[in-house]
Amino acid sequence: SVCLHVRRGDYISNEAANRILGVDLTDYYRRSVVLMKEKYADCRFFIFSDEPEWVRRNLDLGDRSTVVDINPPERAEQDLRLMSMCKHFIIANSSFSWWGAWLSTNSEKTVIAPNQWFLDDRNVKDRCPEDWIRL
């Protein structure tokens, strides 16, 4: 199981947040999915997002994917719990994604994180553990 998290919401709609965190991760997600499929040929993607309809329209991962949209926004902790139960992770530039991967108890997990977290040139070298793949 691979948790793939897409954060949009205020990163898109809030001008101040967009100027800092509005990184276009479309190509990152494509490359991350390819890498996960290379590592785990039979993997299944569970996609979590604050905009599940956008995901359905813009991220086609085929029949081995499920958009998880059973929890309303006010129950986001349930999504976090479900995310952490996956074996592997493709995270967004989001602390919510980060915690989903961090809380996983799978000692053999693969975590892919975006190399570019912010639109400006902030140093984010220590943003993720060294064993996480930066792409």
N, C-alpha and C positions, 0 to 999 in steps of 0.2 A: 504494500500500500504506500502510495506517495501522496502526501499532502501538498497541494499547490495552492498558495494563497495569493489573491489579487486584491490589493488595496486601491480603492479609487476614492469614492465619497468626497471628503473635504480636501483631499489632495488635488482634486479636479475643480470642485465648486468654490473653494475658499481661495481667493486670490493670493493672500499672504502665504498660505500653506503651499499653493501651487508654485510660487516663485522659488521655494526652497526644496520641496519634496516631489514636485510634479515631473519626475523622471519618466520618460517613455520606456517601459520595460518590455514592450511587445517582442522585440528581437531576443531579449534575455530569456523570456519564457520559452520561445521556440527552441533556442539552443539548449536550455536546461532540460526540456522534455526529451530532446534527442539524446543528450548525455545520460539521462536516467534510463531510457529505453536500451541504450548500449550496455549499461551496467546491469540492468535487471529486465531481461527481455519480456518477462511475463508480468510486468508491473501494471498496477491499476491506479489511476489518478483520482483523487478525491479533491475537488476544487471548492475552496471556501472563498467567499467574497462579500463585500458590502454592496456589490452591484451584480447579483447573479445573472440578471438578464443581459447585461453587457458581456459577461463571460460567455453566455450561450451564443451571442451574436458574433463574437470576435475571437474566441479561442476554441477551435475545433480540434479536440484530441481523440476523436473517434469513439468507438464503442467501448473502449476500456477506460472510460472516464465517467464520473458522476459529479454533477454540481450539487453540493450539499447546501440546501436552502430551507432546512426544516426549523431553524431557530430564528425568532424575530430579533431585531437589533438589541432589544432590552435583555436578551438572554445570550449575549455574546460569549459569556463564560462557558456556555455549553459547546459552542463552536471551538473554543480554545481547548476544552477537554477532549473533544473528538479529534482535533488536529494533532494533539500530543500523542494520541494512540496510534498514529500511522508509523510506519517503519522508516520512511525517508521523507525528505522535505525539499520543496522549492519555495523559498520565501520571497516576499516582497521587501521593499525598503520600509519596513514597518515593525515597530516593537511588538505588535500583536503576532505577526508571523514569527518573529525572533523567539518570543516566549513559547509559541507552539512547538518549535523545534527544540528549544532548550529543555522543556519539560518532558520530552520523550525519554523513556527509560531504555530505549533500544541502544545498547552499547555499540552496535554495528551500523548505526544510522549514517546515511549519506545526507548531508545538508548542502544545498546550493543556495548561495546568497548573491544578490547583485553587487557587482564591483562598484558601481556608482550608486551611492545612497542618497546624495544630495545633488542639486543642480549646480551649486557652486563648488569650489575646490577644497572644501573642508577635509581635513585628514580623518579618515575613518578606518585607518589601518587596524585599530584595536576593536572595531565594532563587532567582529565575529571571532569565535575561537579559531585557532590555527588549522584545525582539521576540517573546517568547513570549506567548501570549494567556492571561490569567488569567481564569478563569471560575468 
